[in-house]
Amino acid sequence: MSGEYDSKDEVPELYVLKNEALVLYVGISTRNIWERWFGGFGSHLVRNYYGEWFSTSDAGRAVLENMPASKDWMVEL
């Protein structure tokens, strides 16, 4: 069932995407956070065959639409 995990699995990590004091996204993952965002099967930012970034998530699209300013956004664990 979605949202559940086995206690023997990794403990979920909570993370926050912020632009200074403004919280833009709160996420939770049992995977490595970098992999969650940028990895081969990432859910937020992925490169296509031509090396272009795209996203199917609202958070990823916000990052792309606000480039290059979003490069200064923070991910807090």
C-alpha positions in Angstrom: 0.0 0.0 0.0 1.3 3.5 -0.8 2.8 5.4 2.1 3.8 2.3 4.1 7.2 0.7 4.5 8.6 -2.4 6.2 10.6 -1.6 9.4 13.5 -3.6 8.0 13.7 -1.2 5.0 15.6 2.1 5.1 14.1 4.8 7.4 12.4 7.5 5.3 14.1 10.8 5.1 12.1 14.1 5.1 13.4 16.9 2.9 12.4 20.4 2.2 13.0 22.5 -1.0 13.3 26.2 -0.1 13.8 29.5 -1.7 15.2 31.5 1.2 12.4 31.4 3.8 9.7 30.2 1.4 9.0 26.5 1.5 8.4 25.2 -2.0 8.1 21.5 -1.6 8.2 18.9 1.3 9.0 15.4 0.4 9.8 12.1 2.0 11.8 9.2 0.5 13.4 5.9 1.5 15.9 6.4 -1.4 18.9 8.6 -1.6 17.6 12.1 -2.0 20.0 13.0 -4.9 18.8 9.8 -6.7 15.2 10.8 -6.0 15.7 14.1 -7.8 18.3 13.4 -10.5 19.0 9.7 -10.7 18.3 7.5 -13.7 14.8 6.8 -12.4 14.4 10.1 -10.6 10.9 11.4 -10.2 11.6 15.2 -10.3 14.3 16.0 -12.8 15.4 13.7 -15.6 17.5 14.2 -18.8 16.1 12.9 -22.0 18.1 11.3 -24.8 19.2 14.7 -26.1 20.5 15.9 -22.7 17.5 18.2 -22.1 16.0 18.4 -18.6 12.3 17.6 -18.1 10.1 16.8 -15.2 6.7 15.1 -14.6 6.4 16.6 -11.1 5.2 20.0 -10.1 8.4 20.6 -8.0 10.7 19.6 -10.8 8.8 21.9 -13.3 9.1 24.8 -10.8 12.9 24.2 -10.6 13.2 24.2 -14.4 10.9 27.2 -15.0 12.8 29.3 -12.5 16.3 28.6 -13.9 18.9 29.9 -13.3 17.6 31.4 -10.0 16.5 28.0 -8.7 20.1 26.9 -8.6 20.3 28.8 -5.4 17.4 27.0 -3.8 18.2 24.8 -0.8 17.3 21.2 -0.1 17.3 20.7 3.6 17.3 17.2 5.1 
